[in-house]
Amino acid sequence: EADEACCQAGSSCQADERASAAGNDPTSLLQHRSLAAAGTQAAMATGVRRVQGYLPPPDQDFKEPPVVRSTATKPIHLTLTTVKMCGPLLPGERYPQCWYTRGYSTPELPAQIPGPTIRVKPGEKLDIDVENGLKKPDPCCLSTKVGKGGVLQDIAYNIIYANGFCMINSTNLHTHGLHVTPRRPGDDVFVEIDPGHEEKMRMKLPPYHMAGTHWYHAHRHH
């Protein structure tokens, strides 16, 4: 099989000239809570469609996430949604520890942590339709970052809260390591996908693109 570039949400994956397809188990999960929580955001929306997942015991082997590819007629469709994750029931506890985070689902796969691995070859097109399945409220930055007082108070507030606590349910998608255009409809980090909306990403990998381990994640800029 030809060299491939490989991207995975919130984690890493491997791809080279001997790469083999990863397992297609839709229940694949990370084996440690700390890893499952890495690279994710806390779920803040109300009324969000939730999917529940469970973490396997720490001594269980890691399961490779399922693999998805885009074709000339079928883009990859990723839906950002809220996932309720629960750890194993510990001795002396009546209920497992649970928390809400965010994950990507596809029409064929439920949302999970980590998300599906995307495989693509040099010279191929990578088409991804990103759907924001989160719901409002989605407070704007003007209502949360300014208007706290006079000019000096606003400057101080924005320094302390440089990233702001706003547009928490708006999103986009960004890749690390892919040599593709940063202009829309490519890998444009300034795109904003509001709740209930969709963005069609269309990228072309150069024929000389190296094989490697890459990453994709939400990268909305405030």
Order of alpha helices (4+ residues) and beta strands (2+ residues): beta-alpha-beta-beta-beta-beta-beta-beta-alpha-alpha-beta-beta-beta
